């Protein structure tokens, strides 16, 4: 009976947690939060689903292979965004000096490269949490014990 309560609760709550994680990632340049905290929230919701049901259901949301690709893609996107500044003769992760439009203060697209960097960081953190979870679970399954 306890499993049903956990499953129903996680099925109802996980989508809201995921939307909140995306919100924190996307608004991190305007308010407290950002890529790390939003990515941690989103990644934790994916782990919640996998723990509440089983790994097969969790893998339907995001597989281990997909999480690994997203993890690498988030880091690569972060570095490429930083190298744009170097390519135009500014510093690594330069913002206005690299030509990113800053917009008006308080608007959604008002931070230039910060928004892009935060989005890539959120993808990186969320996928790292999922990848670590799968690595830990698969390591226990392969060895046969939980040492």
C-alpha positions as CSV (number, residue, x, y, z in Angstrom):
1,X,0.0,0.0,0.0
2,X,2.9,2.4,0.8
3,X,4.3,2.0,-2.7
4,X,1.0,3.2,-4.3
5,X,1.0,6.3,-2.2
6,X,4.6,7.1,-3.2
7,X,3.9,6.4,-6.8
8,X,0.7,8.5,-7.0
9,X,2.3,11.4,-5.1
10,X,5.4,11.4,-7.3
11,X,3.3,11.1,-10.4
12,X,1.3,14.1,-9.4
13,X,4.2,16.2,-8.0
14,X,7.0,15.4,-10.5
15,X,5.7,17.5,-13.4
16,X,5.3,20.6,-11.1
17,X,8.8,20.1,-9.8
18,X,10.1,19.9,-13.3
19,X,8.3,23.1,-14.4
20,X,9.6,24.8,-11.3
21,X,13.2,23.6,-12.1
22,X,12.9,25.0,-15.7
23,X,11.5,28.3,-14.3
24,X,14.5,28.6,-11.9
25,X,16.9,27.9,-14.7
26,X,15.3,30.4,-17.1
27,X,14.9,33.2,-14.6
28,X,18.2,32.8,-12.8
29,X,19.7,35.8,-14.4
30,X,16.8,38.0,-13.1
31,X,16.1,36.5,-9.7
32,X,17.7,34.2,-7.1
33,X,18.4,30.8,-8.6
34,X,20.0,29.9,-11.9
35,X,21.5,27.0,-13.7
36,X,22.9,25.1,-10.8
37,X,19.9,25.2,-8.4
38,X,17.3,24.8,-11.2
39,X,19.3,21.9,-12.7
40,X,19.5,20.3,-9.3
41,X,15.7,20.7,-8.9
42,X,15.0,19.3,-12.4
43,X,17.5,16.4,-12.0
44,X,16.1,15.5,-8.6
45,X,12.6,15.2,-10.1
46,X,13.9,12.7,-12.6
47,X,15.5,10.7,-9.9
48,X,12.3,10.8,-7.9
49,X,10.4,9.2,-10.8
50,X,13.0,6.5,-11.2
51,X,13.0,5.7,-7.5
52,X,9.2,5.8,-7.1
53,X,8.6,3.4,-10.0
54,X,11.6,1.6,-11.4
55,X,14.5,2.3,-13.6
56,X,12.6,1.4,-16.8
57,X,10.0,4.0,-16.1
58,X,12.7,6.5,-15.2
59,X,14.6,5.7,-18.4
60,X,11.5,6.6,-20.4
61,X,11.8,10.2,-19.2
62,X,15.6,10.2,-19.8
63,X,17.9,7.3,-20.4
64,X,21.4,7.0,-19.2
65,X,22.8,7.4,-22.7
66,X,20.7,10.6,-23.3
67,X,21.8,12.0,-19.9
68,X,25.4,11.4,-20.8
69,X,25.0,13.2,-24.1
70,X,23.2,16.1,-22.5
71,X,25.9,16.3,-19.8
72,X,28.5,16.7,-22.5
73,X,26.4,19.0,-24.6
74,X,25.8,21.3,-21.6
75,X,29.5,21.6,-21.0
76,X,30.2,22.1,-24.6
77,X,27.6,24.8,-25.0
78,X,29.0,26.6,-22.0
79,X,32.5,26.5,-23.4
80,X,31.4,27.5,-26.9
81,X,29.5,30.5,-25.4
82,X,32.7,31.5,-23.6
83,X,34.8,31.1,-26.7
84,X,32.6,33.6,-28.6
85,X,34.2,36.3,-26.5
86,X,37.7,35.0,-27.3
87,X,36.8,34.8,-31.0
88,X,35.9,38.5,-31.1
89,X,39.0,39.6,-29.1
90,X,37.4,39.9,-25.7
91,X,37.7,37.7,-22.6
92,X,36.4,34.2,-22.1
93,X,32.7,34.4,-21.2
94,X,32.6,38.1,-22.1
95,X,29.1,39.5,-22.3
96,X,28.6,43.0,-23.9
97,X,32.2,43.0,-25.1
98,X,31.5,39.9,-27.1
99,X,28.5,41.5,-28.8
100,X,25.7,39.8,-26.9
101,X,22.7,42.2,-26.8
102,X,21.8,43.2,-23.2
103,X,18.3,44.5,-23.8
104,X,16.5,46.5,-21.1
105,X,17.0,45.8,-17.4
106,X,14.4,43.5,-15.9
107,X,13.2,42.1,-19.2
108,X,13.5,38.3,-19.8
109,X,16.3,38.7,-22.4
110,X,18.2,41.4,-20.6
111,X,21.5,39.7,-19.5
112,X,23.1,38.9,-22.8
113,X,25.2,35.7,-22.5
114,X,24.2,35.1,-18.9
115,X,20.9,33.7,-20.0
116,X,22.6,31.3,-22.4
117,X,25.3,30.3,-19.9
118,X,22.6,29.6,-17.2
119,X,20.6,27.5,-19.6
120,X,23.6,25.3,-20.5
121,X,24.6,25.1,-16.9
122,X,21.1,23.9,-15.9
123,X,21.2,21.2,-18.6
124,X,24.7,20.1,-17.4
125,X,23.7,19.9,-13.7
126,X,20.4,18.1,-14.3
127,X,22.0,15.5,-16.6
128,X,24.9,15.1,-14.2
129,X,22.6,14.2,-11.4
130,X,20.8,11.7,-13.5
131,X,24.1,10.2,-14.8
132,X,25.4,9.9,-11.3
133,X,22.2,8.2,-10.2
134,X,22.4,5.7,-13.1
135,X,26.1,5.0,-12.5
136,X,25.4,4.3,-8.8
137,X,22.5,2.0,-9.5
138,X,24.2,0.2,-12.3
139,X,27.3,-0.3,-10.2
140,X,25.3,-1.9,-7.5
141,X,23.5,-4.2,-9.9
142,X,26.7,-5.3,-11.6
143,X,28.5,-6.2,-8.4
144,X,25.6,-7.9,-6.8
145,X,26.0,-6.1,-3.5
146,X,25.8,-2.6,-2.2
147,X,29.4,-2.2,-0.8
